[in-house]
Amino acid sequence: MLKNVPFRLSSEFEPKGDQPQAIEALTQSIRLGNKYQTLLGVTGSGKTFTMANVIQRLQRPTLIISHNKTLAAQLYSEFKTFFPDNAVEYFVSYYDYYQPEAYIPQTDTYIEKDASVNEEIDRLRISATSSLISRKDVIVVASVSCIYGLGSPEDFTDLMIPLKRGETLRRDHFLERLVENLYVRNDAALIRGNFRVRGEIVDVMPAYMETAVRIEFWGDTIESIQEFDPETGEYSDPIDSFQIYPANQFITRRDKLEGALESIREELDTRVTQLEKADKLIEAQRLRMRTEYDLELMREMGFCSGIENYSRHLSGRQENDRPSCLIDFFPKDFLLILDESHVTVPQIGGMYFGDRSRKQRLVEYGFRLPSAMDNRPLRIEEFWSIAHQTLFVSATPSKHEFEVSSVIAEQLIRPTGLLDPIMDVRPAKGQVEDMIGEIHKAVAEKERVLVTTLTKRMSEDITLFLRKAGIRVEYLHSDIDAIERVEILRNLRRGEFDVLVGVNLLREGLDLPEVALVAILDADKEGFLRSQTSLIQTAGRAARHEKGRVLLYADKMTNSLKNTLEITHYRREKQEAYNREHGITPRGVRRKLDDSLQVIDSQIEKDPILLSDAHGDRDLAAVLAQLETEMLDAARELNFEQAAVIRNQINTLKTGTPIKPNTKKPRN
């Protein structure tokens, strides 16, 4: 019987502005059975609050996908606050850093999978799946990693150990079940995923909880069940029943495992024969040694490193069948929300191809069996086939969202009364000299300025030129060390300099309320950096200041520029009319500034999940988000050396401890 607690939104605020209409329109559309709908909300309009209200009205389990785990952490923090009485879960990649297994034939270099698993995130991942199986009031905030293959929900459910006070259960049988569920006996220390035995008392630390459970036996009868804190020893009141879920999501029943081992052996023999016939003797020997080692571990321990590469056999799937993923743990009527959908949807679509190109080399050179290709993310068509009803959320929805959505709910009014920035188009000829004059005016008003260029070289040249003009300026681009990026953003807010020049780092995620002026150079150069989406997102950096304005330097009116101006003008008119009608005076956003990076580091140590966002630091979050995107892009392009460098920067930024890449020649 699933636990069913109603979703109860906890907030001192009521929906205002466009929020009530957006909530009503989206709720009605979903109740009517429409598959796709979009929330088009400007920066700072309270899109997350609207999402929370829709969830409360629909009373459905909800999956929220963000395009990277740093921004997912921000959403997780907000939804935990909105729904304190419900199960709000967090499901992202559990690697603090991750270097995927790969082979580079040009240099004969095998890059072994190198990863550091974050134990807390692993706990939260298992907590998410166990909550989905045991209750209905579940919200899971996830990154795109949720479309990767996962263990079967049927196996996860079948292996659950139900406990009930007063029922008959042999203690030794219970211990065998724990081991089958990949729990480890440890009579010295009770840590996550372990259990200890003291006579008739068995203490278990479930892999998905922060507390432990004590089961006391009287002969073959469960006499008592109590939760307790393993650190303080404080016990809760006795409970009547408890369920223990497996310690790992890649788990298979013993009867299925035996059949899987036989199937893996058959594939190994077939593949080795193929390689030997092709005169690839080294590859054949390598594959046999690696696979037989894994088979022995699975036979004895029920698990091995990289067990996910055998998931097709373990789950009994056929070649090219869709793998199970987190979505399979949801009931059929769940709600899917894609945050920042203009970025998230393309990312979901590209995951399969990047994964496949990397694995093809591993199979070709005898590092993996061909079935490893079926341990993969979902194809985009597979994803849409199991997405029941979807809500896209973005300030700049793409053409795809507009085409498929039955309802587009606009949310253009900000609770603060702030307007979209004034858009001022000026000639590109003499743009730098004109911009310098505007910068001097802004600095005199103690305002901050962002300048966006098309290339890194140009950003450096502009920075030098502005310095010669007596302006306190810095530049920001992807070649700059991760820690230095955060310091630069913080110093801008602190007023240690006035102007920040950049390329593509001044878009989504940056929250800089002191910025009043954004200057976009060469705004008429149609392309990725000057697309409609990029222009609107970049202009949005000035939307948190009551005097926000944007200078667009262009000699010709491109379609992207024309559309951006029309959209912004439409939004300002609507915002001004609302403010006049309700007597609202726009007021800027004020946000506390943390003093140093050390403050952030200590907060990360206390709560690695929130990445300090609960303490107000979104500058760090934005830099981490950008780095994660760069790392994934490099890996998809098979540039693993660059991906490893970026991974090290991320690790240094979070912990101060750099990671050395693990590259070596292949084992024969």
C-alpha positions in Angstrom: 0.0 0.0 0.0 1.5 3.3 -1.1 1.8 6.1 1.4 -0.4 8.9 0.2 0.1 12.3 1.8 -1.3 15.4 -0.1 1.1 17.9 -1.5 0.9 21.0 0.7 2.7 24.1 -0.5 4.2 26.0 2.4 4.8 29.7 1.6 4.0 33.1 3.1 3.3 34.5 -0.3 0.2 34.2 -2.5 0.4 34.1 -6.4 0.4 37.6 -7.9 0.9 39.3 -11.2 0.7 36.8 -14.0 1.1 33.9 -11.7 -2.6 33.1 -11.0 -3.5 33.1 -14.7 -0.4 31.0 -15.5 -1.2 28.5 -12.8 -4.8 28.2 -13.9 -4.0 27.8 -17.6 -1.3 25.2 -17.1 -3.4 23.2 -14.5 -6.4 23.1 -16.8 -4.3 22.1 -19.9 -2.8 19.2 -18.0 -6.2 18.1 -16.6 -7.6 18.1 -20.1 -4.9 15.6 -21.1 -2.7 17.8 -23.3 0.7 16.3 -23.6 2.8 19.5 -23.9 2.4 23.0 -22.4 4.9 25.8 -21.8 5.5 28.3 -19.0 7.2 31.3 -20.6 8.5 33.3 -17.6 10.9 36.2 -17.6 13.9 36.2 -15.3 12.8 37.0 -11.7 9.1 36.4 -12.3 8.8 33.5 -9.9 8.6 30.5 -12.3 9.6 28.1 -9.5 6.7 29.3 -7.3 4.3 28.8 -10.2 5.6 25.3 -10.8 5.1 24.5 -7.1 1.5 25.7 -7.3 0.8 23.6 -10.3 2.1 20.5 -8.5 -0.1 21.2 -5.5 -3.2 21.6 -7.7 -2.6 18.4 -9.7 -1.4 16.3 -6.7 0.8 14.1 -9.0 4.3 12.7 -8.6 6.6 15.0 -10.5 10.0 14.8 -12.1 11.8 18.1 -12.7 14.8 17.9 -15.0 17.5 20.7 -15.1 20.3 20.8 -17.6 23.1 20.5 -15.0 23.3 19.4 -11.4 24.4 22.7 -10.0 21.1 24.4 -11.1 19.3 21.2 -10.0 20.6 21.8 -6.5 19.1 25.3 -6.5 15.7 23.9 -7.5 16.0 21.1 -4.9 16.6 23.6 -2.2 13.6 25.7 -3.2 11.2 22.7 -3.5 12.4 21.3 -0.1 11.3 24.7 1.3 8.0 24.7 -0.6 7.0 21.1 0.4 8.5 20.3 3.9 5.9 17.6 4.5 6.4 15.7 1.2 9.2 13.6 -0.3 11.4 16.0 -2.3 14.3 14.0 -3.7 17.5 14.8 -5.6 18.7 12.6 -8.4 21.9 13.6 -10.2 25.2 11.9 -11.2 26.8 10.7 -8.0 30.3 11.5 -9.2 32.2 14.4 -7.7 34.3 14.1 -10.7 34.0 11.7 -13.6 36.4 10.6 -16.4 34.6 8.1 -18.5 36.2 4.9 -19.7 37.6 5.5 -23.2 40.3 4.4 -25.7 42.3 6.7 -28.0 43.7 4.5 -30.8 45.9 7.3 -32.3 48.1 7.2 -29.1 47.2 3.7 -28.0 46.0 5.2 -24.7 43.3 3.5 -22.5 41.7 5.9 -20.1 40.2 3.9 -17.3 37.0 5.0 -15.7 38.1 7.3 -13.0 35.5 8.7 -10.6 34.9 9.8 -7.0 31.4 8.9 -5.8 29.8 11.4 -3.5 28.3 9.3 -0.8 25.6 11.8 0.1 24.4 12.1 -3.5 24.4 8.3 -3.8 22.2 8.1 -0.7 19.8 10.7 -2.2 19.6 8.7 -5.5 18.6 5.6 -3.7 16.2 7.6 -1.5 14.5 8.9 -4.7 13.8 5.4 -6.0 12.7 4.0 -2.6 10.3 7.0 -2.2 8.8 6.4 -5.6 8.1 2.8 -4.8 6.7 3.5 -1.3 4.7 6.7 -1.6 2.8 9.0 -4.1 3.7 12.5 -2.8 7.1 12.6 -4.5 9.0 15.3 -6.3 12.3 14.4 -7.8 14.6 17.1 -9.0 17.1 15.6 -11.4 19.8 16.4 -13.9 19.8 14.9 -17.4 21.6 11.9 -15.9 18.2 10.5 -15.0 17.8 9.3 -18.6 20.8 6.9 -18.2 20.2 3.2 -17.7 19.3 2.1 -14.2 18.4 -1.1 -12.5 14.9 -2.6 -13.1 12.2 -1.1 -10.8 10.7 -4.6 -10.6 13.9 -6.1 -9.2 14.3 -3.2 -6.8 10.8 -3.7 -5.5 11.0 -7.6 -5.4 14.2 -7.4 -3.3 12.7 -5.1 -0.7 12.6 -6.6 2.7 9.3 -6.0 4.6 9.5 -6.1 8.4 6.6 -6.2 10.7 6.6 -6.4 14.5 5.3 -9.8 15.7 5.8 -11.6 12.4 7.9 -14.8 12.1 11.3 -14.3 10.5 14.4 -16.3 11.2 17.3 -14.0 12.0 19.8 -15.9 9.8 17.4 -15.7 6.9 17.1 -12.0 7.4 20.9 -11.6 7.4 21.0 -13.6 4.1 18.4 -11.2 2.6 20.5 -8.2 3.7 23.6 -9.6 1.9 21.5 -10.4 -1.2 20.5 -6.7 -1.1 24.2 -5.8 -1.2 24.4 -4.7 2.4 27.8 -5.4 4.1 28.2 -6.8 7.6 30.4 -4.5 9.7 30.2 -5.2 13.5 32.7 -2.4 14.2 31.1 0.7 12.7 27.6 1.3 11.5 27.8 3.3 8.2 25.6 3.7 5.2 24.8 0.4 3.5 26.2 -1.7 6.4 24.7 -3.8 9.2 25.9 -5.2 12.5 24.8 -8.2 14.6 24.9 -8.4 18.4 23.1 -11.6 19.5 19.4 -11.2 18.8 19.8 -7.5 17.8 20.5 -6.5 14.2 21.2 -2.8 13.4 20.9 -1.8 9.7 21.9 1.6 8.2 19.8 1.7 5.0 21.7 3.1 2.0 19.1 5.8 1.5 18.7 7.1 5.1 20.5 9.3 7.6 19.2 7.2 10.5 19.6 3.5 11.3 17.0 0.9 12.3 17.3 -1.7 15.1 15.5 -5.0 14.8 15.3 -7.1 17.9 14.4 -10.8 17.6 12.9 -13.2 20.2 13.7 -16.5 18.7 12.2 -16.5 15.2 9.9 -13.5 15.9 10.5 -9.8 15.4 9.9 -8.4 18.8 10.8 -4.7 18.2 11.6 -2.2 15.4 13.1 1.2 16.2 14.8 3.9 14.3 17.8 5.6 15.9 20.6 8.1 15.3 23.9 6.1 15.0 25.9 9.1 16.1 23.9 10.2 19.2 22.3 6.9 20.0 18.9 8.6 20.3 16.0 6.3 19.6 12.5 7.0 18.2 9.4 5.4 19.5 8.9 1.7 18.5 7.2 1.3 15.1 5.0 -1.5 13.7 6.6 -1.9 10.3 9.6 -1.0 8.2 10.8 -1.6 4.7 14.5 -2.1 3.7 15.3 -1.4 0.1 18.4 -2.6 -1.7 21.8 -0.8 -1.1 22.3 -0.3 -4.9 20.1 0.5 -7.8 22.0 -1.9 -10.1 20.7 -5.1 -8.4 19.3 -8.4 -9.8 17.6 -11.3 -8.1 19.9 -14.3 -7.6 17.8 -16.5 -10.0 18.1 -13.9 -12.7 21.8 -13.3 -12.1 22.6 -17.0 -12.8 20.9 -16.8 -16.2 22.6 -13.4 -16.9 26.1 -14.9 -16.2 25.4 -17.7 -18.6 24.2 -15.2 -21.2 27.3 -13.1 -20.7 29.5 -16.1 -21.1 27.8 -17.0 -24.4 28.3 -13.5 -25.8 31.9 -13.5 -24.7 32.7 -16.8 -26.5 31.0 -15.5 -29.7 32.8 -12.1 -29.6 36.2 -13.7 -28.9 35.7 -16.0 -31.9 34.9 -13.0 -34.1 38.0 -11.1 -33.0 40.3 -14.1 -33.5 38.9 -14.7 -37.0 39.7 -11.0 -37.7 43.3 -11.6 -36.5 42.7 -9.3 -33.5 44.4 -11.6 -31.0 45.4 -8.9 -28.5 41.8 -7.6 -28.4 40.4 -11.1 -28.0 42.8 -11.9 -25.1 42.1 -8.6 -23.4 38.3 -9.0 -23.7 38.4 -12.6 -22.3 40.6 -11.6 -19.3 38.5 -8.5 -18.4 35.1 -10.2 -18.8 36.0 -13.4 -16.9 37.3 -11.4 -14.0 34.0 -9.5 -13.9 32.0 -12.8 -14.1 33.9 -14.2 -11.2 33.2 -11.1 -9.1 29.5 -11.2 -10.0 29.3 -14.9 -9.2 30.9 -14.5 -5.8 29.8 -11.0 -4.7 26.8 -10.3 -6.8 28.5 -7.1 -8.0 31.5 -5.8 -9.9 32.9 -2.5 -10.9 31.2 -1.4 -14.2 28.3 -3.9 -13.7 26.1 -1.4 -15.6 27.9 -2.5 -18.8 26.2 -5.9 -18.4 22.7 -4.4 -17.7 21.2 -5.9 -20.9 21.9 -9.4 -19.7 21.0 -8.6 -16.1 17.6 -7.2 -17.0 16.9 -9.8 -19.7 16.6 -7.2 -22.5 17.1 -7.9 -26.2 19.6 -6.0 -28.2 18.7 -2.3 -28.8 15.8 -2.5 -26.3 15.3 0.6 -24.2 17.0 0.4 -20.8 15.2 1.1 -17.6 15.8 4.5 -16.1 14.5 6.7 -13.3 11.3 7.5 -15.2 10.3 3.8 -15.0 10.0 4.2 -11.2 7.3 6.8 -11.6 3.6 5.9 -12.0 2.1 6.4 -15.5 0.3 9.7 -14.7 3.4 11.5 -13.4 4.1 15.1 -14.4 7.4 16.0 -16.2 8.8 19.5 -15.9 11.8 20.5 -18.1 13.4 23.6 -16.5 15.3 25.9 -18.9 13.9 23.7 -21.6 15.6 25.6 -24.4 18.9 24.1 -23.1 17.6 20.9 -21.5 15.7 19.4 -24.5 18.7 19.6 -26.9 20.9 18.2 -24.2 18.6 15.2 -23.7 18.7 14.7 -27.5 22.5 14.7 -27.7 23.3 12.3 -24.8 22.8 9.1 -26.8 25.1 9.9 -29.6 28.0 11.1 -27.5 27.8 8.0 -25.4 27.6 5.7 -28.4 30.6 7.1 -30.2 32.8 6.6 -27.1 31.6 3.0 -26.5 32.1 1.9 -30.1 35.8 2.3 -29.7 35.8 0.3 -26.4 34.0 -2.6 -28.1 36.1 -2.4 -31.3 39.4 -2.7 -29.3 38.3 -5.5 -26.9 37.7 -3.5 -23.8 33.9 -4.2 -23.6 31.4 -6.7 -25.0 29.0 -5.4 -27.7 26.2 -5.5 -25.2 27.8 -2.6 -23.4 26.4 -0.4 -26.1 23.0 -1.0 -24.6 24.0 0.5 -21.3 23.2 4.0 -22.5 21.0 7.1 -22.2 17.6 7.1 -23.8 17.3 8.1 -27.4 15.2 11.3 -27.7 12.2 9.4 -29.2 12.4 6.8 -26.4 12.3 9.7 -23.9 9.2 11.3 -25.4 7.5 7.9 -25.6 7.5 7.5 -21.8 7.1 11.1 -20.8 3.4 11.2 -19.9 2.6 15.0 -19.8 5.3 17.7 -20.0 5.6 21.2 -18.8 8.4 23.2 -20.5 9.7 26.2 -18.4 11.9 28.8 -20.0 12.4 32.6 -20.5 13.2 31.8 -24.1 11.4 28.7 -25.3 12.7 27.2 -28.5 10.7 26.7 -31.7 10.1 23.1 -30.7 8.3 24.1 -27.5 6.1 26.6 -29.3 5.2 24.1 -32.0 4.1 21.2 -29.8 2.5 23.0 -26.8 -1.2 23.2 -26.5 -0.9 26.2 -24.1 1.7 28.9 -23.8 1.3 30.5 -20.4 3.1 33.9 -20.2 4.5 35.1 -16.9 5.9 38.5 -17.6 5.2 40.4 -14.3 7.8 40.4 -11.6 6.8 40.5 -7.9 9.3 43.4 -7.5 7.7 45.4 -10.2 11.0 45.4 -12.2 10.7 46.0 -15.9 12.6 44.3 -18.7 15.6 46.5 -19.5 15.4 49.4 -22.0 16.9 48.2 -25.4 18.9 50.9 -27.2 20.3 50.0 -30.7 23.3 52.1 -31.8 25.6 52.0 -34.8 28.4 49.4 -34.7 30.8 51.9 -36.2 32.6 53.6 -33.3 30.9 51.2 -30.8 33.8 51.1 -28.4 34.2 54.9 -28.1 30.4 55.2 -27.6 30.3 52.4 -25.0 33.1 54.1 -23.0 31.0 57.2 -22.7 28.1 55.2 -21.4 30.3 53.2 -19.0 31.6 56.5 -17.4 28.0 57.6 -16.8 27.1 54.2 -15.2 30.2 54.2 -13.0 29.4 57.7 -11.8 26.1 56.2 -10.6 27.9 53.4 -8.9 26.4 50.9 -11.3 28.1 47.7 -12.7 28.4 47.0 -16.4 28.7 43.8 -18.5 30.2 43.8 -22.0 29.8 40.8 -24.3 32.0 40.2 -27.3 32.2 37.5 -30.0 35.7 36.0 -29.3 38.1 35.5 -26.4 40.7 37.6 -28.2 38.3 40.4 -28.6 37.3 40.4 -24.9 41.0 40.7 -23.9 41.6 43.5 -26.4 38.5 45.4 -25.3 39.6 45.0 -21.7 43.0 46.5 -22.4 41.4 49.4 -24.3 39.0 50.1 -21.5 41.9 50.1 -19.0 43.8 52.7 -21.0 40.6 54.8 -20.8 40.9 54.7 -17.0 38.1 52.2 -16.5 38.4 49.5 -13.8 37.7 46.4 -15.9 38.3 42.6 -15.9 37.5 39.9 -18.5 35.9 36.5 -18.0 36.2 33.5 -20.4 36.6 29.7 -20.3 40.4 29.8 -20.2 40.4 31.4 -16.8 40.9 29.1 -13.8 37.7 28.1 -12.1 38.5 29.6 -8.7 39.5 32.9 -10.4 36.1 33.0 -12.2 34.2 33.0 -8.9 36.6 35.6 -7.4 36.1 37.8 -10.5 32.3 37.7 -10.2 32.5 38.4 -6.5 34.9 41.3 -7.0 32.5 42.8 -9.5 29.6 42.7 -7.1 31.9 44.0 -4.3 32.8 47.1 -6.4 36.5 46.3 -6.7 36.1 46.9 -10.4 33.1 48.2 -12.5 33.1 46.5 -15.8 33.2 42.8 -16.7 33.9 41.7 -20.3 33.0 38.2 -21.5 31.9 36.0 -24.4 29.3 33.3 -23.6 29.6 33.2 -19.8 27.2 36.1 -19.2 24.0 34.2 -19.9 21.9 31.8 -17.9 22.6 31.3 -14.2 24.4 34.5 -13.4 22.6 36.5 -10.7 24.3 40.0 -10.5 21.7 42.5 -9.1 24.3 45.3 -9.2 24.5 45.2 -13.0 22.5 48.1 -14.6 24.1 48.2 -18.0 24.7 45.5 -20.5 26.6 46.3 -23.8 26.3 43.8 -26.6 29.0 44.4 -29.3 28.4 43.3 -32.9 24.8 42.5 -32.1 24.1 42.1 -35.8 26.4 39.2 -36.3 23.7 36.5 -36.7 24.8 33.2 -35.2 24.8 31.2 -31.9 26.2 34.0 -29.8 23.8 36.6 -31.3 20.7 34.4 -31.7 17.3 35.5 -30.4 17.7 33.2 -27.4 21.3 34.5 -26.6 20.3 38.2 -27.0 17.3 37.8 -24.6 19.2 35.8 -22.1 22.1 38.2 -22.1 19.8 41.2 -21.8 18.2 39.5 -18.9 21.4 40.1 -16.8 20.2 43.7 -16.4 16.7 42.8 -15.4 17.3 42.7 -11.7 18.2 46.5 -11.6 15.6 49.2 -11.5 17.6 51.2 -14.1 18.4 48.2 -16.3 19.3 49.0 -19.9 21.0 47.3 -22.8 23.1 48.8 -25.6 23.0 46.8 -28.8 25.6 47.9 -31.4 24.5 46.9 -34.9 24.6 48.4 -38.4 21.8 46.1 -39.8 18.6 44.7 -38.3 18.9 40.9 -38.2 15.8 38.7 -37.6 17.2 37.8 -34.2 17.7 41.4 -33.2 14.3 42.5 -34.6 12.5 39.7 -32.7 14.4 40.5 -29.5 13.4 44.2 -29.6 9.8 43.3 -30.3 9.6 40.8 -27.5 11.2 43.1 -25.0 9.0 46.0 -26.0 5.9 43.9 -25.7 7.0 42.7 -22.2 7.8 46.3 -21.0 4.5 47.6 -22.1 2.6 44.9 -20.2 4.8 45.3 -17.1 4.4 49.1 -17.1 0.6 48.8 -17.5 0.4 46.4 -14.6 2.5 48.6 -12.4 0.3 51.7 -13.2 -2.9 49.8 -12.5 -1.6 48.5 -9.1 0.5 51.5 -8.0 3.7 49.5 -8.0 7.1 51.3 -8.0 9.9 49.0 -9.3 12.5 48.2 -6.8 15.8 46.5 -7.4 16.9 43.1 -6.0 19.3 43.3 -3.0 21.3 40.2 -2.2 23.8 39.6 0.5 27.4 39.3 -0.7 29.6 36.6 0.9 33.1 37.8 1.9 35.4 35.1 0.6 35.7 31.8 -1.3 36.6 30.2 2.0 33.1 30.9 3.3 31.7 29.0 0.4 34.1 26.1 0.7 33.1 25.5 4.4 29.4 25.6 3.4 30.0 23.1 0.7 31.6 20.8 3.2 28.6 21.1 5.5 26.1 20.5 2.7 27.6 19.4 -0.6 24.2 19.0 -2.2 23.0 22.6 -1.9 26.4 23.9 -3.2 25.9 26.9 -0.8 22.9 28.2 -2.7 20.8 28.3 0.5 23.4 30.7 1.8 22.9 33.0 -1.2 25.9 32.3 -3.3 24.8 31.9 -6.9 28.0 33.2 -8.4 29.8 30.0 -7.5 26.8 27.9 -8.7 26.8 29.7 -12.1 30.5 29.0 -12.6 30.2 25.3 -11.6 27.2 25.0 -14.0 29.3 26.5 -16.9 32.2 24.2 -16.1 30.0 21.1 -16.0 28.6 22.1 -19.4 32.1 22.6 -20.9 33.3 19.2 -19.5 30.3 17.3 -21.0 30.8 19.1 -24.3 34.5 18.1 -24.4 33.6 14.4 -23.6 30.9 14.3 -26.3 33.5 15.5 -28.8 35.9 12.7 -27.5 38.3 15.4 -26.3 38.8 13.5 -23.0 42.1 15.2 -22.1 40.3 18.6 -22.1 37.4 17.1 -20.2 39.8 15.8 -17.5 41.4 19.2 -17.2 37.9 20.8 -16.6 37.0 18.0 -14.2 40.1 18.9 -12.2 39.1 22.5 -12.1 35.6 21.6 -10.8 37.1 19.4 -8.1 39.6 22.2 -7.1 36.8 24.7 -6.9 34.7 22.5 -4.6 37.4 21.0 -2.4 40.7 22.7 -3.0 42.2 19.3 -3.9 43.2 18.8 -7.5 42.8 15.3 -9.1 45.4 13.8 -11.3 44.2 12.1 -14.5 44.4 8.4 -14.6 45.7 7.6 -18.1 47.8 4.5 -19.0 48.6 2.1 -21.7 46.0 -0.7 -22.2 46.2 -4.0 -20.3 46.8 -6.8 -22.7 
